[in-house]
Structure formats: structure tokens, C-alpha cells
Amino acid sequence: MTLANRSRTTGQVPVPGARLDVEAASRLAALALSSIGRRFPHKLDHTMARDADARTPRDLHPSFHGSFDWHSCVHMHWTLARILHRFPDLSECAAIEARFDRTFAPDSIAGEVAYLARPESASFERTYGWAWLLKLAVELDAVGVARWRRAIAPLAVAFAMRFIEFLPRTHYPIRYGTHANSAFALAFALDYAQTTGDVPLAEACRAKAVEWFAGDREAPARLEPSGTDFLSPSLIEAELMRRVFDVPTFAEWIAALLPHFVEAGPAALFTPAKVTDRGDAQLVHLDGLNLSRAWCFHSIAAALPQHDPRIAIARAAAARHLAAGWEGLASDAFVGAHWLASFATLALDG
């Protein structure tokens, strides 16, 4: 199937409940394994300085060369790690473990680290891929297989150091709802820092979160979404700041950011996005938006004080968005299949 092909569907896929269950985990694992194992088509983020730099994705990235692009390959590995952690007896786990033994072979990860050391790779995958690699490292730590954890560590440290070096140099956040979104990257980087005890990274992330977002008021959420968003700029900001603030401060802050939340407003934020063509690589982003909104709405509900009326509103919005986003998993178009399982996993179990 080419990227230009329009989507077909394989039939209705029952929407799971609000949590990841065995049936959903099995489907998501199968999607991730299939995507990771597919080398082409592939979209490289690769700066070349000489003829010899013209190489195949597998040569450039011995660990993460499937699933259409590097960052999707990384976060589909996270999907598998999360499922392995949660459902160690799932029938797909043997295939996941075999895949991980190949991906996290020390020589392969060393090749990824060497790629980062190229001067031309200074901005490689900044900051979306950086964040997902750290997210993967956190999940591998939870899985607890020492050889995988040891293997990923040098690559995770390299990306953590990139965050520490880069954040003081950048003065303005990127707020739009695609890969470069600053709040998304800070959220996952902060999770890694807290898990590993990386104090410099944690301090750098918190400082930027406060500098960029603590004073935000009345987000223009009525203008969401843009045509290719897979993140909500306002909700992903809240997803970050719930990590930074205590419960009362977060409740007060989000009331200022989204003052009409208690009324399920603005309607554009609480209404799932419509996806008109799941065979279009950009338009299918809106399936991811619905799933990431579901993830953020669930997280916001969990971060609010007990009995806050916004909890029920957030949970209802999460359910609507999950049902809408889950429809994208019925499509066999690779432009969605190579990444949506990760966002479905976040929505169900993030």
C-alpha cells in the first residue's frame, strides 16, 4: 500500500472501556509489532554532509528503522514495553521479547549513539523524538529486564544531556499541536528525570515549565484544532503543569487557563475532531488528536481536587474522544497504523 492510498477499514473495532484491558492490549501489540517490522516506506530526518551519508534507514539507525520514521519506531517500542509491563502473560509477549532483544542489542544502540554524535545530528528529532526516547527508557526500567535497561541507558543519557544543554538556549515555547510542541516534550522529560533521579534535568524542565506556562490565562482553545494537530495546545499544557503544581495550585491555574471548563467550553475543545480521510498522512493526525485529548482529559480529572465538578466533565469528554479516536484503529492505512497505537495506549493507560 502506498502513502497515497485512501484508507479502507477492516470492520468495526469495539471501543474498550476507560482502561487498557487484555483485548485492547492484544490489538495494540499486534499493530505495533507489525509497524515496527515494516522497513518501508520510510521518512528520514537526516542531514547529509557528504555522499557517504546517503545510506538506508537501517544502516543509519540499527535499532529504530521501522514504522515509517524514527520517532514513531521509538514510541511504538514504548507501546510494546507498556503492554509487556502491564500484561506479561499476553500471547504477544514472546514476540515482543524477541523484538526487544534485537532492538536493544548493545551494538545496535551504540550505532544510535554514534549517529547522534555527528555534527549534522545536533537537532535530530528535537524535541519530540528526544521525549519519546526518554519515555521508552522509563518504561523499560519498569519492565525490569536488566539487559534492555542497560542497553538503552547510554542513548537515554545522551538525550537527557541534550535537553539540559538546549533548554537554557531557547526562550520561547512552541505551542502548536504537532511534533515540536514544547509542553509535550517537557512532560515526558520530567517523568524521566523524576524516575532516574536526574536532578539537573528535572530542575531545567520545571524552570522552563514555570517560565513559559505558569502565567498563561484564557487559552485560545476555541480556535482548536488546527488542521493537522495531534496534540491540543491547551490540554497538553495542562498535562505538563499537573506535574509541576500541587493539586490546589493546579486547580486554580487551569481555572484561569480554561475558565469555561466547568461548562464544557469552548465547544471546539470538548467536541471530537472529524477525520475525513484516514489515507492522508496529515489529516489522520486528527485521530491522534482525539486520542491525545482523551489522555489529557483523564489526566486532568485525576489531578483535580476530590469532588471538583470539572472531574465528571473531563471524564465524559475523555470517553467521547476515545470513542472517536479508536475508529482510526480500524483503518489499514499505514499513515495512521504506524503510530496511532501509541496514542491509544496513552488514552487508555497513560
N, C-alpha and C positions, 0 to 999 in steps of 0.2 A: 504494500500500500504506500502510495506517495503522500507527501505532506499536503498536496493539493486536493486529495480525495475528500469528498464530503463524508460526514460520519454516517455509519449505519448503527443500528442497535441490535444487541443480542437478546432483547426481551426485557421485560420489567425486572428490576432488581429490588427485592423488598428492602425498604428503608429500615435500618436497625434501630434499636432503642437509643437512649441518650448515652449509653456507654458501649465500649468495644466488647463484643461477645465473640464466641468461637466461630460462628458462621461468618460474621463480618471479617474477623481476623484472617480466616482462611482465604476469603476472596481477595483481601488486600495483599496478603502474602503472595498469592499467585500472580497478581498484577505486577507487583514489584519484582518478583523473580523473572518474569517474562521480559520486563522492560530492561532490567539490568543486563540480561543476557543478549540483548539486541545491540549490535555494534553500529549499525547504520539504519537510517540516516543519522548523521551527527552534525552538530553545530559547534564549532570550536571558538573558544575565547583564547586566541593565540596570536601574539605579536612576533613577527619574524624579523630577524636582523641579517639573515644570510640565506643562501639557497639551501644549506643543510638543515635549516629549521623547518623546511616543508616536509612534515612527517605525518603519519597516520595518528588518529586519536589514541590507538592502543600503544603506539610507540611513545607518545608524549606522556600518557597517563596510564601506567601499567595497572593501577588499582581502579580508577574511576573513568572508564572509557565507554560505557554503555549508556542506555537511557537517554539518548539524544544530545545531552550536554553534561558538562562536569558536575554542575551543582545539582541537577536532577538525579544523577547517579549517586551522589553523596546522600541526598535526602531520601532516596528510595532504599539505600542501605540503612538509614535511620529507621525507616518504616519496618524493615525486617528485624532490626535489633529490638525495636519496641515490642513487636509481636513475639519474638523469641523470649524476651524478658517476661511478658505477661502470660504467654501460653506455651510453656516449654514442652508440652506433650502434643502440640498440634502436629498433624500429619506432615505439614510442610517444613517442620523444623530440621529434618535431616538435610533437606536441600538447602536451607538457609545456612546451616553449619558448614556444609561443603563449599558454598559460595564464599562464606567469610574466610575460610582457610585459604582460598585463592586471593581474595581481595586484600586480606591483611597479612599476606606473606611479607616478611621483613624486607626482602629485596624490592618488592613492588612499592611498598610505602617509601622506601629510600628513593625510588625513582620519582615519586611525587614531591618529596622534599627537595630533590635536586632540581626539579622543574621550577620550584619557587625561587631557588637561588639565582636563576637567570636574571640579569638586569632588566630584560624585557618583560619579566613577570611581576614587576613591582606592584601593579594594580590588578593583577589577575584575580577575578571573581570578587573584587571589593564591592560591597561588604557582605553580600548575600551568601556567596559560597563560603566565605570565612565563617559566618554564623552557623550555617548548616553543618560544617565540619566539626565545629565545637559541640553542636547538639548531638551529633553522632558519637563523639568521644564520651559525652556524658552517659549516653545510653549503653555504650559498650562497657563502661565502668559498672553500670547497674547489672548488666548481664553476668559479669563476673568471670569471664573466661580470660585467664591471665595472658595467654599468648596474643589474643586480639587487643587487649588493653595495652600491652607493652608495645605492640606494633604501631598502633595509631598515635601513641604519645608524642613522638617527635614531630609529626605533622600538626597535631593539635597545638603543641607549644609554639611552633612556627607561626600559626595563625593568631594565637593569643598575643605574641610579640608584635605582630603587625597591627593589631588593634591598639596596643599600648603606644606604638610609635605614631600611628595615624591620627588617633582621636585629638591629641593636642594641636595638630596642624589644621584641623578642619573646624571652621567657625559657624557654619550654617547647616542645619539638618536638611535632609532630603525627605520630603513629606508625601510625595505621590505614591500611589498604591502598587508599585511594581518592585523589581528586584533591589533597587538601590535604597529602599526605604530605611531611614536611619533607626527608627524606633524598633523595627523588627530585628535588626542586627544587634542592637544593644540588649534586647531582651534575652536572646539566646547566648550572647557573650557573657552576660551577667549570670545566667544559670550555670555556665561552665565555670566561671570564676568562683562562685559560691560552692560548687561541688568539689572543686580541686583545691580550694583554699588559696587561689591566686589573688592576693590582696591588691597588688598594683592594678590588675585588670579590673577588679571589682570597683576600686576607687575611681578609675578612669571612666568606667561605664556610668556609675552613679553621678559623677560630676557632670558629664555631658547630658544625661537624662534631666537633671535638675536645671542646668543652664538652658537647654533647648525647649523643655516642655512644661516645667513646673508652673510657669506663669501663663500658660495658654488658657484662653477663655472663649466660649462660644465658637467652637469649631464650625467651619462651613460645611457641615455634614449634609445639608440639603442639596449640595452640589454633587454628592457622591451618587453612583460611581462614575469614574471616567471609563472610557470605552474598553480599555484593556487592563483594568485593575484586577489583581487577585488578592490584594490587601485593602482593607478600609483604612485610610489615613487616620481617621479619628479613633476607631476601635483599636487599632494596633498600638496607637499611642497609649491608650488606657491599659492594654495588655502589658506594656513596659512599665508604666507608672505604678501598677499594683505591686510590682516587685520592689519599688523604691520607697513608697509611702506605707505607713501603718494604716490599719483599717479606717479609723476615723478621718485621717487626713485624706486618704484616697476617696472616701465617700464625699467629702466636701469638694475635693478637686474635680471629680467627674461631674458633680452637680454644676460646677462653673463651666466645664468644658462642653457638656451636653445638657443644657438647662431644661430641655423638654423631654428628657429620657423617661421621666415618670408618666408622661403622656404618650409614650411610644412614638416620639417625634424627634427629628423630622421623619416623615413617612418614607423618604428615599433611603434612609439608613435602616429602617426596620422592615422593608419590603425586599424579598429576594430579587436579585438581578435576573433578567431574562437572557437566555443564551439562544441565539438564532442559528448558529452554525458550529457544531462541535468538530467539524473538519477544518476549521480555520484556527491557525496556531495562536492568533491574538484574541479572537472572540471567545475562545474556550477558556481564557483566563477567568471569565466571569463565573464559571463553575467553581474554580478555586476561590474566588471571592466569596461565594455563598458558603463554602466550607470553612474558610478562614473567619468569616463573620460568626458562624456557629461556634467555632472555637473561642473567639474573643467574648462573645455574649455569655457563654458558660463560665469563662474565667472571671468576668466582671461580676456575675451573680455570686460566685464563690468568694469574691473579695469584699463584698458589701457587708455592712453590719447585719446581724440577725434581725429579721422582721422588716428590713428595708423594703418598701413597696416595689422598688425597682428590680428586686430579685425575680419575682414572678414574670415581670415584663421581659427581662433579659432571657429567662429560660424559654418563654414562649417564642421569642424571636430566634433563639438558637434552634429550636425544633423546626421552625419554618425554613430556616436557611439550610439546615442539614438535609431536609427532605428535598429541597430544590437542588442542592449541590450533588447529592447522591445520584441524581439522574445522570450526571456526567459519567458515572462509572459503568453505565450500561453501554456506552459507546465504544466501538472498537477502533476509533481513530487514534493513531499513535500520538498525535499532537496533544491529546489530553491524557491518554493512558500512561505516558512515560513519567507523569509527575503527580497526578491527582490523588493517588492512593495515600501519599504523604499528608496531604491536606485533609483527607477524610480521616486519617488516623488522629491528627490533631483535633479535629472536630469531635471525635468520639472519645478520645482518651488523652487529650493534650494536657 
